[in-house]
Every structure is written in structure tokens, then in C-alpha cells.
Amino acid sequence: MGTTWKIQQRCRDSYLLGPFFFVMGYLGAKLISLAILTHANFYVAVGWCSVEALGLLAMRYFAEGTWRHHIKGLSGVVPSLMVHVVVYMGMLATPFPFLRFPGWAGPSVWASCIAYSLAINPVMAYVGFTLGADRIIAVKLATVQILLVLATAISVTGMAMMGLAMEPSRRHTFYKHFSMRSLLDELWDTRELTHMVDGSCTAGTDASRADLITLTSDYWVSIDRLRTWLTKWDEWEIEQPSWFTDPDIDFQARVVNHVPEEALPPTVLRKILSESQVLSRTSAKILSESQVLSRTSAAEREYGTELDTATLVLMVKELRQELKARKQKRRRKMAMAATKAYALAIAISYTDLLGDVAVSLSLYQGKTTRNESYVVIGITVFSQVIQAIASFACGHGLVATFVALAGLKPLLNEYNALSDRPLTRGTAIDHDNAKTETRLMLVLFQSLPQGFYQCLVLLQMVGRDETPTWVQWASVVGAAISVGFVVADTDRGVDTSARRRLDAPSVHGYIPDKTHHALLVSLGTILFVGGMTSSKWVAIATLATTSATAAGSWLVVECAVLLVLRYAVEGSWRFLLHGPDAAVPSVLIHLGLYLGSIAAPFPLLRFPGYLGPSLYCASACYQTIASPLMLLMAFRLDGDGRLPQTELWAVLGGTTGLVLLGANLMGCYMVPEYRKTFYKHKSLKTLIQWMWTERETCAFGEGPDGSRADVVDFAAWTWPPSDQVRAWLEEGWANWEKEEPDWFTDEWKARLRHPRVPREALPPALKRTFDAGEVAK
């Protein structure tokens, strides 16, 4: 008995070590070959990986007969392509054995990719050295080939250990072709126990087949087998098994909307047709479960026994074709808007990112700029990490966190905002806010620091009589245009948002309804922000070139003065929203507001509580005047006279001209009533008082109570006087407990228990309840 246990233990240890050696060797070999090729020619490496990804997509298509993913919700075009990118990244460097599962890579494709990848690594290294990698890295080709052989040997050893230690009957699942359709055919006939979505296990083939129906219809069994099984429909309606009525499985709606007409039983066909008489023929809405199951008696009366099954099938097919045509027409109308949004998201994600990588490689190849290349790529990595941390901290989930690390957060945000089935949790408002927050972070933590630092490097190279590459110039110009465009497009989305116009109509609404006027306002914003960004890059980088101490001191004083001015205007330096109004978040947000005010003045910053109208206008005027002063100081400190003064004055003059032109375009074509929102003083407490006393409706809820409940979402220092808040809570709390309005949630109640909420703002009874640790339900 002891000997048998030891043998089993050694087998388990070998199986654990096998994947470790396999993946470690596989990853090491791939990193070596890919690094050499990337150092030799970045564009060749990208092209190589792109061809491999397309090849893998073709292999998966031929193995499965479709390229769409098998999980419901991920079978659309964009989700399927994103899943394919994940599969390719896994097969490229970390081939999880799980990827051999049919529908992901599959056994045969998985094994083929392993063999190809290990065999192609020496070829990639050879191509890299042929393209000149030996001029960049101090390693010989022979040494690299030896390292590749060792890494490959480790990987093969790991595979052998896995094969010897695993269950012999499962070895073929790592190489023998087995498609997702074949797996579903097998499970359709043999599986008797199914793990359901609620965590329970249900016996019987019917439950198993209902679970299989939740997968993408491309992988379902044949129509004949579906038809035979669905003949039990009438029995299920009588017995009402749990899987038949479970809303998480949504079995009935899946059958009604996706099963081919030829496989549907007469009962379902009659219900679909009956509901089509109730629904308006002008609606292209897909039938839901509740719609399908209603009016059963009417269906039987109208389509009872006078129509045979073949006629019913033809009628349902015609109905579905009509619904499909309407849906396609609606999709075509949305296609242009969606295409624009996705193209913009891709441009935002990778225009700056690829430009910064290209600049980093260009600087790395220079004799005196290698350290600068590390800083450029470090700023890019820092930006992605900040976005990932913010995504995780805001509760967007692990998917959003990892997508942010890959630089694809803007694309994910656009998809979530446009799709009926977003990839991450949250409401439509949450996804809209996430899109705005991501763009703000991209501007503040990537575009602005990169543009400034690359300008600084350009000036330093000119001072050393070195010639910058065209890639450096293009990156700086592209970054300035990108900042202007992102700010304009983001602020247009914010200002035209129906929710924001409802919540704060006195601030949001400056974009006119006329299309050409709105375009001119957006053009003005691009010129205004792009010009301001460029002028500040030039001024600050020039001063920092001559004296980093002077530039740093200037910026620190500006930041401190802005904090004092915000305190003088609002009566508090803390942020306006509940949660981020703590000390540390408020300081970090102030730094972001300062960065925005000096180089990327979002019109959104004029909102009371950010900068406010008066400070926004004063800051824009000051920064326009301060740039020439910084340039004059830099020239005074330039003892050697290395700075190209004439060229710098010309650039500053041109960018200042863009600022003035953009501001004039915005002012001329915006809605006239909103011009004052860009300069006339209005504090946040004034806006909050209007919300409290006059506003009748908002996105948070209807009536004065809904508007006042929305005010509680703001930081406690912004609230009306405590006696007003206390009287409102005391008067309405009992009614809210009975009526339970939508906004009266546990989360909302918890805000009243926050330590920064004034105790005198709470009624005595509510204080006693909170002190006892009980939230009234």
C-alpha cells in the first residue's frame, strides 16, 4: 500500500513539474527569438506575428468550420476576434494545456502550433541577425542557437514528463483532432449529469441538452436531432423542470429565437405567430421569452388545428426573414457610427502607443540617447499600469484590467458602450463614464508627459548638434493633434449626453444642434487645445533645457497657486464627489486638474468643482501669456546660446495663433447662451443649491426627492446647510422605507454613515439607528 502511494505521489509531482518545464522552455525560446527579431526590425516582427495570427485563425476555421467563439455573448464579430487574439497570445508564448479544448484551439491545432513554434524560433533568430540584430545586441548567432536548443530541450522534456505522468486514456486529447461539433454530438448522447449555471448538478439528458443549447448555434447538433428532442416541448410545459424555466439558462427564448424553423414543434410555431399579431409589424425587436410565452390561448384559437406543421414552418420562416431584414436595416444605420467609434478607439489606443515605441527604438539606436529611450518606454508602461490600476480600483473587473495593460481599454470601452452585451459588468452610465475617464487618463498620463519629454529630448539633441529623426518630429506633432482631437471628441460626447444635460442644464449644452456649427465648435476645440498643448511643451521644455530647477520651481508654484485659488472659489480644496473627496485622492485629482489646465484645457474643466468657469478662463489666459515669459527666461539662462531662438519664437507664435483661432471658432459657433459658462463665476455650492431647491428631475430620480438624493452623491462639504438636509431626511425617511424609490438603496443609505458627513445633518432617530450599526430597510 505504501509503495503504491509513493508511486502515485511521484506521478503527481512529475505531472506538476512537466507543465512547468514545458511552458518555461517554450516561453524562453519564444522570448529569445522574438526579442532578436524585434531589435533587428520592429515592423518585420509585427508583420511576422500578424501573419501567424491570421494563419492560426485560418487553422481554427478549418478545424471547426467557423471562426466564431462557442460561448454565448462572445460569438459576435468583435468578441470572437478579441478571443482569437487571446488564443494567439497564449499559443505564441504560454500554451496553456486548456487551449487544446475544442472551440479554443483544439487538440490538433494546439499540437501543430507547439511543433511550429519550437521549430520556427531558430528561423526567427536567423532572420533577425540577417536584418542586423548583431549591430544592436552583443550576442553571436551561435550563442543564440545554443540557448534556443537548450530552451527547446527543456520544453520537450516537460512535454515528455507530462505525457508519461498523465492518464494514458487522455493523451490523445493533446494531439488528435476533435472539433467542438464532435464534442457536442458526443455530449448530446452520453452526458447524464450537468453542472448548471446556478452551481447545482442536474441529472438527465434533457438538462444536458438544454445546457448545450446555450452555446453558439454554429456548433449545435443537426436539425433532425433537434426536432426529435423538441417533440417533448408539451411535456416540459406541463412538468416545468428547473432548466426549462431558469432565466439564467434562458432556454425557451434561445429555442424560439435561434432554433431553425424546421426543428420547432407546432406549439412553439403557433406561439411565435400569435405573438407576431400582437407585436407591431413596424418593430424589429427579437422576441423575448415573456413575449413568446404570453397569450397561449389566443395562439391556439387562431392557429389551432386548421394549419399543418409545414404551413406553420413557412409562416414562421417568412416572419423571421422579415424581422431579420428590419434588424439588418437598423444595423446598417448604426454601422457608420459604430465604425467611426471603433476606428477612433483604435486610433486613440495605438497612434500614440506605436509612435512612442517607434521613438524609443529610434533613440535606442542613437549613440547618446539610449537612456532617453528607456524613459520614453517607461512613460508608456507607466500609463498602461495606471489605467489598469484605475480599472481594477473602479470595479471594472479583471478583463478590463488586463485589457488596459495591453493598451486596448479605449476599444473595450467603445464596445461596452455600443453593445447590448458588454464584456464587463456595469450599467450603460458606468460604461459611458469609463470611456471618459480612460480618455482623460490617456491624455494626462501618456500624451502630455510623452510630448513634453520628447520635446525636451529634441532640444537637447539640437544643443549637441545632433539631427533628430523624422520619427521624433512626427511623434511630437502626432501627439499634439491626438490630444486636441481626443479632448474635442470626448467633450462633445460629454456635452451632448442627454443624461448630463438633464442633470446640469446650466452647464452642459454649448454644442449646437446644427451639424456644421457643431463641427466648427469641435474644430475650434482641436485648434485651441492642440495649440495650447504645443505652446506649453515648447515653453516648459525650453526652460527645462536651460534650468531644470527653474522649470520645476515655476510649475510647483503654479500648482500651489491653483490649489489656493480653487479653495478661495469653492471654500474647499477637496474633490466634489463622494469617495474621492479624501485627502490623498483629492491631491492626486488636483494634480490632474493642474496638468489639464496648463496643457490640455478640457472644456469639461469649467464645470463648478473642477476649475469652474472663472478659473478656467483665467487659467487659459494666464497660460497663453506665461509661455512667452518662460521662453524669455530660458533664453536669459542660456549662457552658451545653443538654443535656436528664432525657430522657437516662430513655433510659439504659430501655436499661440492656433489657440486664439480655436477660441474664436468655439465662441462664435457655440450656443450663445452658454458662452458665459466659460468665464462667468459660478461656484459648486451655487449649483448644488439649485439642484436642491429648484431642479425637479434628473437621471438619478424623478421629483425633488430624486434630485436631492442625487446631491447626496456629492461630497458632504458641497451639501446645503445641515438643517435643510436634516429636515428633508426626517420628513421623507418613513415614506421612502414604505415606497422604496429606485434611488433608496443600501449603497445610498451607506453614504449617510460616512465619517465626513456632518452629524448635525442627520435626524436624531437616524443617528441612533446608524450608531447601533443597523441600516433601516
ZAMARGU-4260 file (C-alpha; in steps of 0.2 Angstrom, whole numbers, plus 5000, padded with zeros to 4 digits):
<rodrens>
0) 5000/5000/5000 | 5014/5012/5005 | 5024/5008/4989 | 5008/5012/4978 | 5005/5028/4987
5) 5023/5033/4984 | 5022/5029/4965 | 5006/5039/4964 | 5014/5054/4973 | 5029/5053/4961
10) 5017/5053/4946 | 5008/5068/4953 | 5025/5078/4956 | 5030/5073/4938 | 5014/5080/4931
15) 5016/5096/4941 | 5034/5098/4935 | 5030/5094/4917 | 5020/5109/4913 | 5032/5120/4922
20) 5047/5114/4912 | 5036/5114/4896 | 5030/5132/4897 | 5046/5138/4904 | 5056/5132/4890
25) 5043/5136/4877 | 5042/5154/4884 | 5061/5156/4885 | 5064/5151/4867 | 5050/5162/4861
30) 5056/5177/4870 | 5074/5175/4864 | 5069/5173/4846 | 5056/5187/4846 | 5067/5199/4855
35) 5081/5197/4842 | 5069/5200/4828 | 5061/5215/4836 | 5078/5223/4840 | 5083/5220/4821
40) 5067/5227/4814 | 5051/5231/4824 | 5040/5232/4809 | 5046/5215/4802 | 5042/5207/4820
45) 5024/5215/4820 | 5021/5208/4802 | 5028/5191/4807 | 5016/5190/4822 | 5001/5197/4811
50) 5004/5183/4798 | 5005/5170/4812 | 4989/5176/4820 | 4980/5176/4803 | 4987/5158/4800
55) 4980/5152/4817 | 4963/5160/4813 | 4963/5150/4796 | 4968/5134/4805 | 4954/5136/4818
60) 4941/5140/4804 | 4946/5124/4795 | 4946/5113/4811 | 4929/5120/4817 | 4920/5126/4801
65) 4918/5143/4809 | 4929/5156/4817 | 4916/5162/4829 | 4918/5158/4848 | 4907/5145/4855
70) 4902/5154/4871 | 4886/5164/4871 | 4890/5183/4872 | 4907/5180/4864 | 4901/5174/4847
75) 4899/5192/4839 | 4912/5198/4827 | 4922/5209/4839 | 4922/5197/4854 | 4927/5182/4843
80) 4941/5192/4836 | 4947/5198/4854 | 4946/5180/4860 | 4956/5174/4845 | 4969/5187/4850
85) 4970/5180/4867 | 4971/5162/4860 | 4985/5168/4848 | 4995/5176/4863 | 4993/5160/4873
90) 4999/5149/4858 | 5013/5162/4855 | 5022/5161/4872 | 5012/5152/4885 | 5002/5137/4878
95) 4990/5133/4892 | 4985/5114/4890 | 4967/5121/4892 | 4969/5129/4875 | 4968/5112/4867
100) 4949/5111/4872 | 4938/5111/4856 | 4932/5128/4852 | 4948/5137/4858 | 4962/5130/4848
105) 4958/5111/4849 | 4969/5096/4851 | 4976/5096/4833 | 4979/5114/4831 | 4986/5115/4848
110) 4999/5102/4844 | 5003/5109/4827 | 5006/5126/4835 | 5018/5119/4848 | 5028/5110/4834
115) 5028/5125/4823 | 5033/5137/4837 | 5048/5127/4843 | 5054/5124/4825 | 5052/5142/4819
120) 5061/5150/4833 | 5079/5147/4826 | 5072/5154/4809 | 5066/5170/4818 | 5083/5172/4826
125) 5092/5169/4809 | 5081/5182/4801 | 5084/5194/4815 | 5103/5193/4813 | 5102/5194/4794
130) 5092/5211/4797 | 5106/5217/4808 | 5102/5212/4826 | 5121/5209/4829 | 5124/5228/4827
135) 5112/5231/4842 | 5115/5217/4854 | 5132/5210/4859 | 5127/5191/4856 | 5133/5180/4842
140) 5121/5169/4832 | 5130/5153/4838 | 5126/5158/4856 | 5108/5162/4852 | 5106/5145/4843
145) 5113/5136/4858 | 5101/5145/4870 | 5087/5140/4859 | 5092/5122/4858 | 5093/5122/4877
150) 5076/5130/4879 | 5068/5119/4867 | 5076/5104/4875 | 5068/5109/4892 | 5051/5112/4884
155) 5052/5095/4875 | 5057/5087/4892 | 5042/5095/4900 | 5031/5088/4887 | 5038/5070/4889
160) 5036/5072/4908 | 5018/5077/4906 | 5014/5063/4893 | 5022/5050/4905 | 5013/5056/4921
165) 4996/5060/4914 | 4981/5047/4912 | 4985/5037/4897 | 4967/5037/4890 | 4969/5056/4889
170) 4985/5058/4879 | 4976/5058/4863 | 4967/5074/4869 | 4983/5084/4866 | 4985/5080/4848
175) 4971/5070/4840 | 4958/5081/4830 | 4942/5083/4839 | 4931/5098/4835 | 4918/5107/4845
180) 4904/5100/4835 | 4910/5082/4838 | 4911/5086/4857 | 4893/5092/4857 | 4887/5077/4847
185) 4895/5066/4860 | 4888/5075/4875 | 4871/5076/4867 | 4870/5057/4868 | 4880/5052/4883
190) 4880/5065/4896 | 4869/5061/4910 | 4874/5074/4924 | 4876/5093/4920 | 4883/5106/4931
195) 4871/5121/4929 | 4874/5140/4930 | 4867/5141/4947 | 4880/5128/4954 | 4869/5114/4955
200) 4870/5097/4946 | 4855/5091/4937 | 4853/5073/4931 | 4846/5068/4914 | 4850/5071/4895
205) 4836/5084/4894 | 4845/5096/4906 | 4862/5092/4897 | 4855/5096/4880 | 4847/5112/4887
210) 4864/5117/4893 | 4872/5114/4876 | 4858/5125/4868 | 4866/5139/4877 | 4882/5138/4866
215) 4883/5147/4850 | 4871/5140/4837 | 4885/5137/4824 | 4890/5122/4835 | 4873/5114/4838
220) 4868/5096/4833 | 4859/5093/4817 | 4841/5099/4813 | 4834/5081/4814 | 4841/5078/4831
225) 4835/5095/4837 | 4817/5091/4830 | 4816/5074/4838 | 4821/5081/4855 | 4810/5096/4855
230) 4794/5085/4852 | 4794/5084/4871 | 4790/5103/4872 | 4772/5100/4878 | 4778/5088/4892
235) 4790/5101/4898 | 4777/5115/4898 | 4767/5104/4910 | 4781/5097/4921 | 4790/5114/4921
240) 4808/5107/4925 | 4820/5119/4933 | 4831/5121/4917 | 4816/5124/4907 | 4811/5140/4917
245) 4828/5146/4923 | 4830/5164/4917 | 4849/5161/4918 | 4849/5147/4905 | 4835/5156/4895
250) 4831/5140/4887 | 4814/5145/4879 | 4820/5161/4872 | 4835/5153/4865 | 4824/5140/4856
255) 4812/5152/4850 | 4825/5165/4843 | 4838/5153/4836 | 4832/5135/4833 | 4829/5133/4814
260) 4810/5133/4810 | 4811/5115/4803 | 4815/5109/4821 | 4802/5118/4831 | 4787/5109/4837
265) 4769/5115/4832 | 4766/5123/4849 | 4781/5135/4848 | 4777/5139/4830 | 4759/5144/4834
270) 4765/5155/4849 | 4778/5164/4838 | 4765/5168/4825 | 4752/5173/4838 | 4764/5185/4846
275) 4768/5192/4829 | 4750/5198/4828 | 4751/5206/4845 | 4768/5215/4841 | 4768/5230/4829
280) 4774/5225/4812 | 4785/5240/4812 | 4796/5234/4826 | 4811/5224/4823 | 4813/5218/4841
285) 4818/5200/4843 | 4805/5190/4853 | 4809/5188/4871 | 4804/5174/4882 | 4790/5184/4891
290) 4783/5189/4874 | 4783/5171/4867 | 4775/5163/4882 | 4761/5175/4883 | 4744/5173/4876
295) 4744/5155/4874 | 4725/5153/4872 | 4725/5166/4859 | 4738/5157/4849 | 4728/5140/4850
300) 4712/5149/4844 | 4720/5157/4829 | 4732/5144/4824 | 4724/5128/4832 | 4721/5114/4821
305) 4717/5122/4804 | 4736/5124/4799 | 4748/5109/4797 | 4766/5110/4803 | 4773/5113/4785
310) 4762/5129/4783 | 4767/5135/4801 | 4785/5132/4797 | 4784/5143/4781 | 4774/5156/4790
315) 4787/5157/4804 | 4802/5157/4791 | 4794/5172/4782 | 4791/5181/4799 | 4809/5178/4804
320) 4816/5184/4787 | 4805/5200/4789 | 4812/5203/4807 | 4830/5199/4801 | 4828/5212/4786
325) 4822/5225/4798 | 4836/5221/4810 | 4849/5222/4797 | 4842/5239/4791 | 4844/5246/4808
330) 4861/5239/4810 | 4866/5247/4793 | 4861/5264/4800 | 4871/5261/4816 | 4886/5254/4806
335) 4894/5271/4801 | 4893/5277/4819 | 4900/5261/4826 | 4914/5261/4813 | 4918/5278/4817
340) 4918/5275/4836 | 4929/5259/4834 | 4941/5267/4822 | 4943/5282/4834 | 4946/5270/4849
345) 4959/5260/4839 | 4967/5277/4834 | 4967/5283/4852 | 4974/5266/4858 | 4988/5264/4846
350) 4993/5280/4837 | 5002/5287/4852 | 5007/5270/4858 | 5015/5264/4842 | 5023/5281/4839
355) 5031/5281/4857 | 5038/5263/4854 | 5045/5269/4837 | 5053/5284/4845 | 5060/5273/4859
360) 5068/5262/4846 | 5075/5276/4836 | 5083/5284/4852 | 5089/5267/4857 | 5099/5266/4841
365) 5107/5283/4844 | 5124/5284/4852 | 5120/5297/4865 | 5101/5294/4868 | 5099/5276/4874
370) 5095/5282/4892 | 5081/5293/4884 | 5074/5278/4875 | 5071/5269/4892 | 5062/5285/4899
375) 5050/5285/4884 | 5045/5267/4885 | 5044/5269/4904 | 5031/5283/4902 | 5021/5272/4891
380) 5022/5257/4903 | 5018/5269/4917 | 5002/5275/4908 | 4996/5257/4905 | 4999/5252/4923
385) 4989/5267/4929 | 4975/5263/4918 | 4975/5245/4924 | 4975/5250/4942 | 4961/5263/4940
390) 4951/5250/4931 | 4953/5237/4945 | 4950/5251/4958 | 4934/5256/4950 | 4927/5239/4950
395) 4928/5236/4931 | 4934/5218/4933 | 4949/5208/4928 | 4945/5208/4910 | 4946/5227/4909
400) 4962/5227/4920 | 4971/5216/4908 | 4964/5224/4893 | 4971/5241/4900 | 4988/5233/4902
405) 4988/5229/4883 | 4983/5246/4878 | 4966/5241/4872 | 4955/5250/4885 | 4948/5263/4874
410) 4942/5249/4862 | 4934/5239/4876 | 4925/5255/4882 | 4918/5259/4865 | 4912/5241/4863
415) 4904/5241/4880 | 4895/5257/4876 | 4888/5252/4860 | 4885/5233/4863 | 4869/5226/4871
420) 4880/5213/4879 | 4895/5222/4886 | 4911/5212/4891 | 4912/5219/4908 | 4900/5222/4922
425) 4891/5239/4924 | 4877/5250/4918 | 4876/5260/4902 | 4881/5275/4913 | 4896/5266/4921
430) 4902/5262/4903 | 4900/5279/4897 | 4909/5286/4912 | 4923/5273/4910 | 4925/5279/4892
435) 4928/5297/4898 | 4939/5293/4912 | 4950/5282/4901 | 4952/5296/4888 | 4956/5308/4902
440) 4970/5296/4909 | 4977/5294/4891 | 4979/5312/4889 | 4986/5316/4907 | 4997/5301/4909
445) 5003/5297/4892 | 5001/5310/4878 | 5006/5325/4889 | 5021/5318/4898 | 5027/5310/4881
450) 5025/5326/4871 | 5034/5336/4884 | 5049/5324/4886 | 5051/5321/4868 | 5052/5340/4865
455) 5065/5341/4879 | 5075/5327/4870 | 5073/5336/4853 | 5080/5352/4861 | 5094/5343/4870
460) 5099/5334/4853 | 5099/5351/4844 | 5110/5358/4858 | 5123/5344/4855 | 5122/5347/4836
465) 5113/5331/4833 | 5100/5328/4820 | 5083/5321/4826 | 5075/5308/4816 | 5059/5311/4807
470) 5050/5299/4818 | 5054/5310/4833 | 5046/5325/4824 | 5031/5315/4818 | 5028/5308/4836
475) 5028/5326/4844 | 5016/5333/4830 | 5005/5317/4831 | 5004/5318/4850 | 4998/5336/4849
480) 4985/5333/4836 | 4980/5317/4846 | 4977/5327/4862 | 4967/5340/4853 | 4956/5328/4844
485) 4953/5317/4860 | 4949/5332/4870 | 4937/5338/4857 | 4928/5322/4854 | 4927/5317/4872
490) 4920/5334/4877 | 4907/5334/4863 | 4901/5317/4869 | 4900/5324/4887 | 4891/5340/4882
495) 4878/5331/4871 | 4875/5317/4883 | 4856/5318/4887 | 4859/5312/4905 | 4872/5326/4908
500) 4861/5339/4900 | 4847/5333/4911 | 4857/5334/4927 | 4866/5351/4924 | 4857/5360/4910
505) 4865/5377/4915 | 4882/5370/4911 | 4880/5356/4898 | 4873/5361/4881 | 4885/5373/4872
510) 4887/5361/4857 | 4874/5367/4844 | 4861/5356/4836 | 4866/5362/4818 | 4879/5349/4812
515) 4891/5361/4803 | 4891/5373/4818 | 4894/5358/4830 | 4909/5353/4818 | 4916/5371/4819
520) 4915/5371/4838 | 4924/5354/4838 | 4937/5361/4826 | 4939/5376/4837 | 4942/5364/4852
525) 4955/5354/4842 | 4965/5370/4837 | 4963/5378/4855 | 4968/5363/4864 | 4982/5357/4852
530) 4989/5375/4851 | 4989/5376/4870 | 4997/5359/4872 | 5011/5363/4859 | 5015/5380/4866
535) 5017/5373/4884 | 5028/5359/4878 | 5039/5371/4869 | 5040/5384/4883 | 5042/5371/4898
540) 5054/5360/4888 | 5065/5375/4883 | 5066/5381/4901 | 5069/5364/4907 | 5084/5363/4895
545) 5092/5378/4902 | 5087/5375/4920 | 5078/5360/4927 | 5077/5369/4944 | 5069/5385/4937
550) 5056/5375/4927 | 5052/5364/4942 | 5050/5378/4953 | 5039/5388/4941 | 5027/5373/4939
555) 5027/5369/4958 | 5022/5387/4962 | 5008/5387/4948 | 5001/5371/4955 | 5001/5378/4973
560) 4993/5394/4967 | 4980/5385/4958 | 4976/5375/4974 | 4974/5391/4984 | 4963/5399/4970
565) 4952/5383/4970 | 4950/5385/4989 | 4946/5403/4988 | 4932/5400/4974 | 4924/5384/4982
570) 4928/5385/5000 | 4937/5368/5000 | 4952/5360/4991 | 4944/5343/4992 | 4936/5335/4976
575) 4917/5337/4973 | 4912/5318/4973 | 4909/5306/4987 | 4923/5294/4989 | 4937/5303/4980
580) 4935/5318/4992 | 4948/5310/5004 | 4964/5319/5006 | 4975/5308/4995 | 4963/5306/4981
585) 4959/5325/4981 | 4978/5329/4980 | 4980/5317/4965 | 4965/5324/4957 | 4971/5342/4959
590) 4987/5337/4950 | 4977/5330/4936 | 4967/5346/4935 | 4983/5356/4935 | 4990/5346/4921
595) 4974/5348/4911 | 4974/5367/4915 | 4992/5370/4908 | 4992/5359/4893 | 4975/5351/4889
600) 4961/5363/4894 | 4946/5351/4893 | 4930/5362/4892 | 4923/5350/4905 | 4935/5358/4917
605) 4924/5373/4918 | 4911/5363/4927 | 4910/5370/4945 | 4920/5360/4957 | 4934/5356/4944
610) 4941/5373/4940 | 4924/5382/4937 | 4921/5395/4924 | 4931/5410/4931 | 4946/5399/4935
615) 4945/5390/4918 | 4945/5407/4908 | 4959/5414/4920 | 4970/5399/4918 | 4969/5399/4899
620) 4973/5417/4898 | 4987/5415/4910 | 4995/5400/4902 | 4994/5409/4885 | 5004/5424/4892
625) 5015/5413/4903 | 5023/5403/4888 | 5032/5418/4881 | 5038/5423/4898 | 5045/5406/4901
630) 5054/5407/4884 | 5062/5424/4888 | 5068/5416/4905 | 5075/5401/4896 | 5085/5412/4883
635) 5091/5423/4898 | 5098/5407/4906 | 5105/5400/4890 | 5123/5406/4893 | 5130/5396/4878
640) 5117/5402/4866 | 5114/5384/4860 | 5095/5386/4859 | 5088/5390/4841 | 5079/5406/4847
645) 5072/5411/4830 | 5064/5394/4827 | 5057/5393/4845 | 5049/5410/4844 | 5041/5405/4827
650) 5034/5389/4834 | 5027/5398/4849 | 5019/5412/4838 | 5011/5399/4827 | 5004/5388/4841
655) 4998/5404/4850 | 4989/5409/4834 | 4981/5392/4834 | 4975/5395/4852 | 4967/5411/4848
660) 4959/5405/4832 | 4952/5390/4840 | 4945/5400/4855 | 4936/5412/4842 | 4929/5397/4832
665) 4922/5390/4848 | 4915/5407/4854 | 4907/5411/4838 | 4898/5395/4834 | 4893/5388/4851
670) 4876/5391/4858 | 4876/5409/4863 | 4868/5407/4880 | 4882/5395/4885 | 4896/5407/4882
675) 4895/5414/4900 | 4898/5396/4906 | 4916/5398/4900 | 4921/5414/4910 | 4907/5420/4922
680) 4910/5415/4940 | 4898/5401/4947 | 4903/5390/4962 | 4899/5372/4965 | 4889/5376/4980
685) 4878/5388/4970 | 4875/5374/4958 | 4871/5362/4972 | 4859/5374/4980 | 4849/5375/4963
690) 4849/5356/4962 | 4842/5356/4980 | 4829/5369/4978 | 4823/5371/4960 | 4828/5355/4950
695) 4813/5344/4948 | 4820/5329/4938 | 4837/5321/4935 | 4845/5305/4929 | 4845/5299/4947
700) 4826/5300/4950 | 4810/5310/4947 | 4804/5324/4958 | 4813/5335/4971 | 4817/5319/4982
705) 4826/5311/4967 | 4836/5327/4964 | 4841/5329/4982 | 4845/5311/4983 | 4857/5314/4969
710) 4865/5328/4979 | 4870/5316/4992 | 4881/5308/4979 | 4892/5323/4980 | 4905/5326/4994
715) 4897/5331/5011 | 4906/5348/5010 | 4896/5353/4995 | 4879/5349/5003 | 4866/5363/5008
720) 4866/5369/5026 | 4864/5354/5038 | 4847/5360/5045 | 4840/5358/5027 | 4847/5341/5025
725) 4841/5335/5042 | 4823/5342/5039 | 4822/5333/5022 | 4828/5316/5029 | 4817/5317/5044
730) 4802/5322/5034 | 4804/5308/5020 | 4813/5293/5028 | 4797/5284/5033 | 4789/5286/5017
735) 4804/5280/5007 | 4805/5265/5018 | 4787/5261/5013 | 4788/5266/4994 | 4806/5261/4991
740) 4810/5273/4977 | 4824/5266/4965 | 4837/5278/4972 | 4834/5272/4990 | 4847/5258/4990
745) 4858/5251/5004 | 4873/5259/4995 | 4864/5276/4995 | 4860/5274/5014 | 4878/5270/5017
750) 4884/5286/5011 | 4875/5295/5025 | 4885/5285/5038 | 4902/5291/5030 | 4913/5299/5044
755) 4914/5315/5034 | 4895/5318/5034 | 4891/5331/5047 | 4882/5323/5062 | 4870/5338/5063
760) 4864/5334/5046 | 4856/5318/5052 | 4839/5317/5061 | 4841/5310/5079 | 4832/5294/5076
765) 4843/5290/5061 | 4858/5294/5071 | 4853/5281/5084 | 4850/5268/5070 | 4867/5271/5062
770) 4875/5271/5079 | 4868/5254/5083 | 4875/5248/5066 | 4858/5245/5058 | 4853/5252/5041
775) 4834/5253/5040 | 4827/5243/5026
</rodrens>
